[in-house]
């Protein structure tokens, strides 16, 4: 799996008609200026931490990409901040304002069951990956569980 910082930031600066050579992604939209990116919880947490990886997330947020956040990620993020006794509402509001929230419905749940079984993912990870696939987007994550899956960029 190619690291996000090595390949993705270069792809968002240009428009191309074919995928980057060596990429598992066969969808030419990944090279366009208006691609869709699904952020998982780790991407948002990096952004809010202001880390080096968070600066990459910030670059995408400030770009022309359409950002999708699975609704279950809101639960994960709120839970993390509750455990750390930190304020969370402003961050949740920011996510909702700056991305499209994709809910888990019957179709997503049933497809995720198959993905969970096939790739041996945790339930939440299977739901997140299913939503990214459903949105025909690239999943942006810091979670190594996704490293061998198509259309995933690791932070």
KEFIVO-946711 format. One record per atom (N, C-alpha, C, O): residue number from 1; residue in three letters; atom name; x, y, z. Coordinates in steps of 0.1 Angstrom, whole numbers. Layout:
BEGIN
SITE     k     r    a       X       Y       Z
SITE   NUM   ala   CA       X       Y       Z
...
//
This chain:
BEGIN
SITE     k     r    a       X       Y       Z
SITE     1   unk    N       8     -12       0
SITE     1   unk   CA       0       0       0
SITE     1   unk    C       9      12       0
SITE     1   unk    O      18      13       8
SITE     2   unk    N       6      21      -9
SITE     2   unk   CA      14      34     -10
SITE     2   unk    C       9      43       1
SITE     2   unk    O      -3      44       3
SITE     3   unk    N      18      51       7
SITE     3   unk   CA      14      60      17
SITE     3   unk    C       7      72      11
SITE     3   unk    O       9      76       0
SITE     4   unk    N      -3      77      18
SITE     4   unk   CA     -11      88      14
SITE     4   unk    C      -2     100      10
SITE     4   unk    O      -4     106      -1
SITE     5   unk    N       7     104      19
SITE     5   unk   CA      15     116      16
SITE     5   unk    C      23     115       4
SITE     5   unk    O      27     125      -2
SITE     6   unk    N      27     103       0
SITE     6   unk   CA      36     101     -12
SITE     6   unk    C      28     103     -25
SITE     6   unk    O      34     108     -35
SITE     7   unk    N      16      98     -25
SITE     7   unk   CA       9      98     -38
SITE     7   unk    C      -3     106     -39
SITE     7   unk    O      -6     113     -49
SITE     8   unk    N     -12     107     -29
SITE     8   unk   CA     -24     113     -30
SITE     8   unk    C     -23     128     -32
SITE     8   unk    O     -30     134     -40
SITE     9   unk    N     -14     135     -24
SITE     9   unk   CA     -13     149     -25
SITE     9   unk    C      -8     153     -39
SITE     9   unk    O     -12     164     -44
SITE    10   unk    N      -1     145     -46
SITE    10   unk   CA       3     148     -60
SITE    10   unk    C      -9     147     -69
SITE    10   unk    O     -10     154     -78
SITE    11   unk    N     -17     137     -67
SITE    11   unk   CA     -29     134     -75
SITE    11   unk    C     -39     145     -74
SITE    11   unk    O     -46     149     -84
SITE    12   unk    N     -40     152     -63
SITE    12   unk   CA     -51     162     -62
SITE    12   unk    C     -46     175     -68
SITE    12   unk    O     -55     184     -70
SITE    13   unk    N     -34     176     -72
SITE    13   unk   CA     -29     189     -78
SITE    13   unk    C     -31     188     -93
SITE    13   unk    O     -29     199    -100
SITE    14   unk    N     -34     177     -99
SITE    14   unk   CA     -35     176    -114
SITE    14   unk    C     -48     169    -118
SITE    14   unk    O     -54     162    -110
SITE    15   unk    N     -51     171    -130
SITE    15   unk   CA     -62     163    -136
SITE    15   unk    C     -57     153    -146
SITE    15   unk    O     -48     157    -154
SITE    16   unk    N     -61     141    -145
SITE    16   unk   CA     -56     131    -154
SITE    16   unk    C     -68     122    -158
SITE    16   unk    O     -78     122    -151
SITE    17   unk    N     -66     115    -169
SITE    17   unk   CA     -77     106    -174
SITE    17   unk    C     -76      92    -170
SITE    17   unk    O     -85      84    -172
SITE    18   unk    N     -64      88    -165
SITE    18   unk   CA     -62      74    -161
SITE    18   unk    C     -56      74    -147
SITE    18   unk    O     -50      83    -143
SITE    19   unk    N     -58      62    -140
SITE    19   unk   CA     -52      61    -127
SITE    19   unk    C     -37      62    -127
SITE    19   unk    O     -31      59    -137
SITE    20   unk    N     -32      66    -115
SITE    20   unk   CA     -18      66    -114
SITE    20   unk    C     -12      52    -116
SITE    20   unk    O     -17      42    -110
SITE    21   unk    N      -1      51    -124
SITE    21   unk   CA       5      37    -126
SITE    21   unk    C       8      30    -113
SITE    21   unk    O      13      37    -104
SITE    22   unk    N       5      18    -112
SITE    22   unk   CA       8      10    -100
SITE    22   unk    C      -3      11     -90
SITE    22   unk    O      -3       4     -80
SITE    23   unk    N     -13      20     -92
SITE    23   unk   CA     -24      21     -82
SITE    23   unk    C     -34      10     -84
SITE    23   unk    O     -36       5     -95
SITE    24   unk    N     -39       5     -72
SITE    24   unk   CA     -50      -5     -73
SITE    24   unk    C     -63       1     -77
SITE    24   unk    O     -72      -6     -81
SITE    25   unk    N     -64      14     -77
SITE    25   unk   CA     -76      21     -80
SITE    25   unk    C     -78      22     -95
SITE    25   unk    O     -70      27    -102
SITE    26   unk    N     -89      16    -100
SITE    26   unk   CA     -91      16    -114
SITE    26   unk    C    -101      26    -119
SITE    26   unk    O    -104      27    -130
SITE    27   unk    N    -105      35    -110
SITE    27   unk   CA    -115      45    -113
SITE    27   unk    C    -107      58    -116
SITE    27   unk    O    -101      64    -108
SITE    28   unk    N    -109      63    -129
SITE    28   unk   CA    -101      75    -132
SITE    28   unk    C    -105      87    -125
SITE    28   unk    O     -98      97    -125
SITE    29   unk    N    -117      87    -118
SITE    29   unk   CA    -121      99    -110
SITE    29   unk    C    -111     102     -99
SITE    29   unk    O    -111     113     -94
SITE    30   unk    N    -103      92     -95
SITE    30   unk   CA     -94      95     -84
SITE    30   unk    C     -84     106     -88
SITE    30   unk    O     -78     112     -79
SITE    31   unk    N     -82     108    -101
SITE    31   unk   CA     -72     117    -106
SITE    31   unk    C     -77     131    -108
SITE    31   unk    O     -70     140    -110
SITE    32   unk    N     -90     132    -108
SITE    32   unk   CA     -97     145    -111
SITE    32   unk    C     -96     154    -100
SITE    32   unk    O     -93     150     -88
SITE    33   unk    N    -100     167    -102
SITE    33   unk   CA    -100     177     -92
SITE    33   unk    C    -112     176     -83
SITE    33   unk    O    -113     183     -73
SITE    34   unk    N    -122     168     -87
SITE    34   unk   CA    -134     168     -80
SITE    34   unk    C    -137     154     -75
SITE    34   unk    O    -148     149     -75
SITE    35   unk    N    -127     147     -69
SITE    35   unk   CA    -129     134     -65
SITE    35   unk    C    -136     134     -51
SITE    35   unk    O    -136     144     -44
SITE    36   unk    N    -141     122     -48
SITE    36   unk   CA    -147     120     -35
SITE    36   unk    C    -138     113     -26
SITE    36   unk    O    -132     103     -30
SITE    37   unk    N    -137     117     -13
SITE    37   unk   CA    -128     111      -3
SITE    37   unk    C    -136     108       9
SITE    37   unk    O    -143     117      14
SITE    38   unk    N    -136      96      14
SITE    38   unk   CA    -143      92      26
SITE    38   unk    C    -133      93      37
SITE    38   unk    O    -122      86      37
SITE    39   unk    N    -135     101      47
SITE    39   unk   CA    -127     102      59
SITE    39   unk    C    -132      92      70
SITE    39   unk    O    -143      92      73
SITE    40   unk    N    -123      85      75
SITE    40   unk   CA    -127      77      87
SITE    40   unk    C    -123      85      99
SITE    40   unk    O    -118      96      98
SITE    41   unk    N    -126      79     111
SITE    41   unk   CA    -123      86     124
SITE    41   unk    C    -109      91     125
SITE    41   unk    O    -106     102     130
SITE    42   unk    N     -99      82     121
SITE    42   unk   CA     -85      85     123
SITE    42   unk    C     -81      98     115
SITE    42   unk    O     -73     105     119
SITE    43   unk    N     -87      99     103
SITE    43   unk   CA     -84     111      95
SITE    43   unk    C     -88     124     102
SITE    43   unk    O     -81     134     103
SITE    44   unk    N    -100     124     108
SITE    44   unk   CA    -105     136     115
SITE    44   unk    C     -97     138     128
SITE    44   unk    O     -94     149     131
SITE    45   unk    N     -94     127     135
SITE    45   unk   CA     -86     129     147
SITE    45   unk    C     -72     135     144
SITE    45   unk    O     -67     143     152
SITE    46   unk    N     -66     131     133
SITE    46   unk   CA     -53     136     129
SITE    46   unk    C     -55     151     126
SITE    46   unk    O     -47     160     130
SITE    47   unk    N     -65     155     119
SITE    47   unk   CA     -68     169     116
SITE    47   unk    C     -69     177     128
SITE    47   unk    O     -63     188     129
SITE    48   unk    N     -77     173     138
SITE    48   unk   CA     -80     180     150
SITE    48   unk    C     -67     181     159
SITE    48   unk    O     -66     190     167
SITE    49   unk    N     -59     171     158
SITE    49   unk   CA     -46     171     166
SITE    49   unk    C     -36     181     160
SITE    49   unk    O     -27     185     167
SITE    50   unk    N     -38     185     148
SITE    50   unk   CA     -28     194     141
SITE    50   unk    C     -15     187     138
SITE    50   unk    O      -4     194     136
SITE    51   unk    N     -15     174     137
SITE    51   unk   CA      -3     166     134
SITE    51   unk    C       2     168     120
SITE    51   unk    O      -5     175     112
SITE    52   unk    N      13     163     116
SITE    52   unk   CA      18     163     103
SITE    52   unk    C       8     156      93
SITE    52   unk    O       5     161      83
SITE    53   unk    N       3     145      98
SITE    53   unk   CA      -7     138      90
SITE    53   unk    C     -20     147      89
SITE    53   unk    O     -27     147      79
SITE    54   unk    N     -23     154     100
SITE    54   unk   CA     -34     162     100
SITE    54   unk    C     -33     174      90
SITE    54   unk    O     -44     179      85
SITE    55   unk    N     -21     178      87
SITE    55   unk   CA     -19     188      77
SITE    55   unk    C     -23     183      63
SITE    55   unk    O     -27     191      55
SITE    56   unk    N     -20     170      61
SITE    56   unk   CA     -24     164      48
SITE    56   unk    C     -40     164      47
SITE    56   unk    O     -45     167      37
SITE    57   unk    N     -46     161      58
SITE    57   unk   CA     -61     161      58
SITE    57   unk    C     -66     175      56
SITE    57   unk    O     -76     177      49
SITE    58   unk    N     -60     185      62
SITE    58   unk   CA     -63     199      60
SITE    58   unk    C     -62     203      45
SITE    58   unk    O     -71     210      40
SITE    59   unk    N     -52     198      39
SITE    59   unk   CA     -50     202      25
SITE    59   unk    C     -62     196      16
SITE    59   unk    O     -67     203       7
SITE    60   unk    N     -66     184      20
SITE    60   unk   CA     -78     179      12
SITE    60   unk    C     -90     187      15
SITE    60   unk    O     -98     189       6
SITE    61   unk    N     -92     190      28
SITE    61   unk   CA    -104     198      32
SITE    61   unk    C    -105     211      25
SITE    61   unk    O    -116     216      21
SITE    62   unk    N     -93     217      23
SITE    62   unk   CA     -93     230      16
SITE    62   unk    C     -93     229       1
SITE    62   unk    O     -94     239      -6
SITE    63   unk    N     -92     217      -4
SITE    63   unk   CA     -92     214     -19
SITE    63   unk    C    -107     214     -24
SITE    63   unk    O    -116     218     -18
SITE    64   unk    N    -108     208     -36
SITE    64   unk   CA    -121     207     -43
SITE    64   unk    C    -127     194     -41
SITE    64   unk    O    -137     191     -48
SITE    65   unk    N    -121     185     -33
SITE    65   unk   CA    -127     172     -31
SITE    65   unk    C    -140     172     -23
SITE    65   unk    O    -143     181     -15
SITE    66   unk    N    -149     163     -27
SITE    66   unk   CA    -161     161     -19
SITE    66   unk    C    -158     151      -8
SITE    66   unk    O    -153     140     -10
SITE    67   unk    N    -160     155       5
SITE    67   unk   CA    -157     147      16
SITE    67   unk    C    -169     140      22
SITE    67   unk    O    -180     147      23
SITE    68   unk    N    -168     128      25
SITE    68   unk   CA    -179     120      30
SITE    68   unk    C    -174     114      44
SITE    68   unk    O    -162     110      45
SITE    69   unk    N    -182     115      54
SITE    69   unk   CA    -179     109      67
SITE    69   unk    C    -190      99      71
SITE    69   unk    O    -202     103      72
SITE    70   unk    N    -187      86      73
SITE    70   unk   CA    -197      77      77
SITE    70   unk    C    -202      81      91
SITE    70   unk    O    -194      85     100
SITE    71   unk    N    -215      80      93
SITE    71   unk   CA    -221      85     106
SITE    71   unk    C    -215      77     118
SITE    71   unk    O    -214      83     129
SITE    72   unk    N    -211      65     116
SITE    72   unk   CA    -205      58     127
SITE    72   unk    C    -192      64     132
SITE    72   unk    O    -188      62     144
SITE    73   unk    N    -186      71     123
SITE    73   unk   CA    -173      78     127
SITE    73   unk    C    -176      89     138
SITE    73   unk    O    -168      92     146
SITE    74   unk    N    -188      95     137
SITE    74   unk   CA    -191     105     147
SITE    74   unk    C    -192      99     160
SITE    74   unk    O    -188     105     170
SITE    75   unk    N    -197      87     161
SITE    75   unk   CA    -198      80     174
SITE    75   unk    C    -184      77     179
SITE    75   unk    O    -181      79     191
SITE    76   unk    N    -175      72     170
SITE    76   unk   CA    -161      69     175
SITE    76   unk    C    -154      82     180
SITE    76   unk    O    -147      81     190
SITE    77   unk    N    -156      93     172
SITE    77   unk   CA    -149     105     176
SITE    77   unk    C    -154     111     189
SITE    77   unk    O    -146     114     198
SITE    78   unk    N    -167     111     191
SITE    78   unk   CA    -173     116     203
SITE    78   unk    C    -169     107     215
SITE    78   unk    O    -165     112     225
SITE    79   unk    N    -169      94     213
SITE    79   unk   CA    -165      85     223
SITE    79   unk    C    -150      87     228
SITE    79   unk    O    -147      88     240
SITE    80   unk    N    -141      90     218
SITE    80   unk   CA    -127      92     221
SITE    80   unk    C    -126     105     230
SITE    80   unk    O    -119     105     240
SITE    81   unk    N    -133     115     226
SITE    81   unk   CA    -132     128     233
SITE    81   unk    C    -139     127     247
SITE    81   unk    O    -134     133     257
SITE    82   unk    N    -149     119     248
SITE    82   unk   CA    -156     117     261
SITE    82   unk    C    -146     109     270
SITE    82   unk    O    -145     113     282
SITE    83   unk    N    -139      99     265
SITE    83   unk   CA    -130      91     273
SITE    83   unk    C    -118     100     278
SITE    83   unk    O    -113      98     289
SITE    84   unk    N    -114     110     270
SITE    84   unk   CA    -103     119     274
SITE    84   unk    C    -108     131     281
SITE    84   unk    O    -101     140     284
SITE    85   unk    N    -121     132     283
SITE    85   unk   CA    -128     143     290
SITE    85   unk    C    -125     156     283
SITE    85   unk    O    -122     166     290
SITE    86   unk    N    -126     156     270
SITE    86   unk   CA    -124     168     262
SITE    86   unk    C    -137     172     256
SITE    86   unk    O    -146     164     254
SITE    87   unk    N    -138     184     252
SITE    87   unk   CA    -150     189     246
SITE    87   unk    C    -150     184     231
SITE    87   unk    O    -140     182     225
SITE    88   unk    N    -162     180     227
SITE    88   unk   CA    -164     174     214
SITE    88   unk    C    -173     181     204
SITE    88   unk    O    -172     179     192
SITE    89   unk    N    -183     188     210
SITE    89   unk   CA    -194     193     201
SITE    89   unk    C    -190     202     190
SITE    89   unk    O    -195     201     179
SITE    90   unk    N    -180     211     192
SITE    90   unk   CA    -175     220     181
SITE    90   unk    C    -169     211     170
SITE    90   unk    O    -170     215     158
SITE    91   unk    N    -162     201     174
SITE    91   unk   CA    -155     192     164
SITE    91   unk    C    -166     184     156
SITE    91   unk    O    -165     183     144
SITE    92   unk    N    -176     179     163
SITE    92   unk   CA    -186     172     156
SITE    92   unk    C    -194     181     146
SITE    92   unk    O    -197     178     135
SITE    93   unk    N    -197     193     151
SITE    93   unk   CA    -203     203     142
SITE    93   unk    C    -195     207     130
SITE    93   unk    O    -200     208     119
SITE    94   unk    N    -181     208     132
SITE    94   unk   CA    -172     211     121
SITE    94   unk    C    -173     200     111
SITE    94   unk    O    -173     202      99
SITE    95   unk    N    -172     187     115
SITE    95   unk   CA    -173     176     106
SITE    95   unk    C    -186     176      98
SITE    95   unk    O    -186     174      86
SITE    96   unk    N    -197     179     105
SITE    96   unk   CA    -210     179      98
SITE    96   unk    C    -211     190      88
SITE    96   unk    O    -218     189      78
SITE    97   unk    N    -205     201      91
SITE    97   unk   CA    -205     213      82
SITE    97   unk    C    -196     211      70
SITE    97   unk    O    -199     216      59
SITE    98   unk    N    -185     204      72
SITE    98   unk   CA    -175     203      61
SITE    98   unk    C    -175     189      54
SITE    98   unk    O    -166     187      46
SITE    99   unk    N    -184     181      57
SITE    99   unk   CA    -185     168      49
SITE    99   unk    C    -200     164      49
SITE    99   unk    O    -208     168      56
SITE   100   unk    N    -202     155      39
SITE   100   unk   CA    -215     148      38
SITE   100   unk    C    -215     136      48
SITE   100   unk    O    -206     128      47
SITE   101   unk    N    -225     135      56
SITE   101   unk   CA    -226     124      66
SITE   101   unk    C    -234     113      59
SITE   101   unk    O    -245     115      55
SITE   102   unk    N    -228     101      58
SITE   102   unk   CA    -234      90      52
SITE   102   unk    C    -239      80      63
SITE   102   unk    O    -231      75      70
SITE   103   unk    N    -252      78      63
SITE   103   unk   CA    -258      70      73
SITE   103   unk    C    -257      55      70
SITE   103   unk    O    -255      51      58
SITE   104   unk    N    -258      47      80
SITE   104   unk   CA    -258      32      78
SITE   104   unk    C    -273      28      76
SITE   104   unk    O    -281      30      85
SITE   105   unk    N    -276      23      65
SITE   105   unk   CA    -289      18      62
SITE   105   unk    C    -289       3      60
SITE   105   unk    O    -278      -4      62
SITE   106   unk    N    -300      -3      57
SITE   106   unk   CA    -301     -18      55
SITE   106   unk    C    -291     -23      45
SITE   106   unk    O    -284     -33      47
SITE   107   unk    N    -290     -16      33
SITE   107   unk   CA    -282     -20      22
SITE   107   unk    C    -267     -20      27
SITE   107   unk    O    -260     -30      25
SITE   108   unk    N    -263      -9      33
SITE   108   unk   CA    -249      -8      38
SITE   108   unk    C    -246     -19      49
SITE   108   unk    O    -236     -26      48
SITE   109   unk    N    -255     -21      58
SITE   109   unk   CA    -253     -31      68
SITE   109   unk    C    -251     -45      62
SITE   109   unk    O    -243     -53      66
SITE   110   unk    N    -260     -49      52
SITE   110   unk   CA    -259     -62      46
SITE   110   unk    C    -246     -64      38
SITE   110   unk    O    -240     -75      38
SITE   111   unk    N    -243     -54      30
SITE   111   unk   CA    -230     -55      23
SITE   111   unk    C    -218     -55      32
SITE   111   unk    O    -209     -63      30
SITE   112   unk    N    -219     -48      43
SITE   112   unk   CA    -207     -47      52
SITE   112   unk    C    -205     -61      59
SITE   112   unk    O    -194     -65      62
SITE   113   unk    N    -216     -69      61
SITE   113   unk   CA    -215     -82      66
SITE   113   unk    C    -206     -91      57
SITE   113   unk    O    -197     -98      62
SITE   114   unk    N    -208     -90      44
SITE   114   unk   CA    -200     -98      35
SITE   114   unk    C    -185     -93      35
SITE   114   unk    O    -176    -101      34
SITE   115   unk    N    -184     -80      35
SITE   115   unk   CA    -170     -74      36
SITE   115   unk    C    -163     -78      48
SITE   115   unk    O    -151     -81      48
SITE   116   unk    N    -170     -77      59
SITE   116   unk   CA    -164     -81      72
SITE   116   unk    C    -159     -96      72
SITE   116   unk    O    -148     -99      76
SITE   117   unk    N    -167    -104      66
SITE   117   unk   CA    -164    -119      65
SITE   117   unk    C    -152    -121      55
SITE   117   unk    O    -143    -128      58
SITE   118   unk    N    -153    -114      44
SITE   118   unk   CA    -142    -116      34
SITE   118   unk    C    -129    -111      38
SITE   118   unk    O    -119    -118      36
SITE   119   unk    N    -128     -99      44
SITE   119   unk   CA    -116     -92      47
SITE   119   unk    C    -112     -93      62
SITE   119   unk    O    -102     -88      66
SITE   120   unk    N    -120    -100      70
SITE   120   unk   CA    -118    -102      84
SITE   120   unk    C    -116     -88      91
SITE   120   unk    O    -106     -86      99
SITE   121   unk    N    -125     -79      88
SITE   121   unk   CA    -124     -66      94
SITE   121   unk    C    -133     -65     107
SITE   121   unk    O    -142     -73     108
SITE   122   unk    N    -130     -56     115
SITE   122   unk   CA    -139     -53     126
SITE   122   unk    C    -152     -47     120
SITE   122   unk    O    -152     -42     109
SITE   123   unk    N    -163     -48     128
SITE   123   unk   CA    -176     -44     123
SITE   123   unk    C    -176     -29     118
SITE   123   unk    O    -180     -26     107
SITE   124   unk    N    -171     -20     127
SITE   124   unk   CA    -170      -6     123
SITE   124   unk    C    -162      -4     111
SITE   124   unk    O    -166       4     102
SITE   125   unk    N    -151     -10     110
SITE   125   unk   CA    -142      -9      98
SITE   125   unk    C    -149     -14      85
SITE   125   unk    O    -148      -8      75
SITE   126   unk    N    -157     -25      86
SITE   126   unk   CA    -164     -30      75
SITE   126   unk    C    -175     -20      71
SITE   126   unk    O    -178     -18      59
SITE   127   unk    N    -182     -14      80
SITE   127   unk   CA    -192      -4      77
SITE   127   unk    C    -185       8      70
SITE   127   unk    O    -191      13      60
SITE   128   unk    N    -174      13      75
SITE   128   unk   CA    -167      25      69
SITE   128   unk    C    -163      21      55
SITE   128   unk    O    -165      29      46
SITE   129   unk    N    -157      10      53
SITE   129   unk   CA    -152       6      40
SITE   129   unk    C    -164       4      30
SITE   129   unk    O    -163       8      18
SITE   130   unk    N    -175      -1      35
SITE   130   unk   CA    -187      -3      26
SITE   130   unk    C    -192      11      22
SITE   130   unk    O    -195      12      10
SITE   131   unk    N    -192      20      31
SITE   131   unk   CA    -197      34      27
SITE   131   unk    C    -188      40      17
SITE   131   unk    O    -192      46       7
SITE   132   unk    N    -175      38      19
SITE   132   unk   CA    -165      44       9
SITE   132   unk    C    -167      37      -5
SITE   132   unk    O    -167      44     -15
SITE   133   unk    N    -169      24      -5
SITE   133   unk   CA    -172      17     -18
SITE   133   unk    C    -185      22     -24
SITE   133   unk    O    -186      25     -36
SITE   134   unk    N    -195      24     -16
SITE   134   unk   CA    -208      28     -20
SITE   134   unk    C    -207      42     -26
SITE   134   unk    O    -214      45     -36
SITE   135   unk    N    -199      50     -21
SITE   135   unk   CA    -197      64     -26
SITE   135   unk    C    -187      65     -37
SITE   135   unk    O    -185      76     -43
SITE   136   unk    N    -181      53     -41
SITE   136   unk   CA    -171      53     -52
SITE   136   unk    C    -160      63     -49
SITE   136   unk    O    -156      70     -57
SITE   137   unk    N    -155      62     -36
SITE   137   unk   CA    -145      71     -32
SITE   137   unk    C    -133      64     -27
SITE   137   unk    O    -132      52     -26
SITE   138   unk    N    -123      72     -25
SITE   138   unk   CA    -110      68     -18
SITE   138   unk    C    -112      69      -3
SITE   138   unk    O    -117      80       1
SITE   139   unk    N    -109      59       4
SITE   139   unk   CA    -109      59      19
SITE   139   unk    C     -96      65      24
SITE   139   unk    O     -86      59      21
SITE   140   unk    N     -97      75      32
SITE   140   unk   CA     -85      81      38
SITE   140   unk    C     -85      77      53
SITE   140   unk    O     -95      80      60
SITE   141   unk    N     -75      70      57
SITE   141   unk   CA     -74      64      70
SITE   141   unk    C     -60      63      76
SITE   141   unk    O     -50      63      68
SITE   142   unk    N     -59      62      89
SITE   142   unk   CA     -46      59      95
SITE   142   unk    C     -47      45     100
SITE   142   unk    O     -37      41     107
SITE   143   unk    N     -57      38      98
SITE   143   unk   CA     -59      24     103
SITE   143   unk    C     -53      14      94
SITE   143   unk    O     -57      12      83
SITE   144   unk    N     -43       7      99
SITE   144   unk   CA     -36      -3      92
SITE   144   unk    C     -45     -15      88
SITE   144   unk    O     -41     -23      79
SITE   145   unk    N     -56     -17      94
SITE   145   unk   CA     -65     -28      90
SITE   145   unk    C     -69     -27      75
SITE   145   unk    O     -73     -37      69
SITE   146   unk    N     -69     -15      70
SITE   146   unk   CA     -73     -13      56
SITE   146   unk    C     -62     -14      46
SITE   146   unk    O     -64     -13      34
SITE   147   unk    N     -49     -17      50
SITE   147   unk   CA     -38     -15      42
SITE   147   unk    C     -38     -23      29
SITE   147   unk    O     -32     -18      19
SITE   148   unk    N     -44     -34      28
SITE   148   unk   CA     -43     -42      16
SITE   148   unk    C     -56     -41       7
SITE   148   unk    O     -58     -49      -2
SITE   149   unk    N     -65     -32      11
SITE   149   unk   CA     -77     -31       4
SITE   149   unk    C     -76     -20      -7
SITE   149   unk    O     -68     -11      -6
SITE   150   unk    N     -84     -22     -18
SITE   150   unk   CA     -84     -12     -29
SITE   150   unk    C     -90       1     -25
SITE   150   unk    O     -99       1     -16
SITE   151   unk    N     -86      11     -31
SITE   151   unk   CA     -91      25     -30
SITE   151   unk    C     -89      30     -16
SITE   151   unk    O     -98      37     -10
SITE   152   unk    N     -78      27      -9
SITE   152   unk   CA     -75      31       4
SITE   152   unk    C     -62      38       4
SITE   152   unk    O     -52      34      -2
SITE   153   unk    N     -61      50      10
SITE   153   unk   CA     -49      57      12
SITE   153   unk    C     -46      59      27
SITE   153   unk    O     -54      64      34
SITE   154   unk    N     -35      53      31
SITE   154   unk   CA     -31      54      45
SITE   154   unk    C     -24      67      48
SITE   154   unk    O     -15      71      40
SITE   155   unk    N     -27      73      59
SITE   155   unk   CA     -20      85      63
SITE   155   unk    C      -7      81      69
SITE   155   unk    O       1      90      73
//
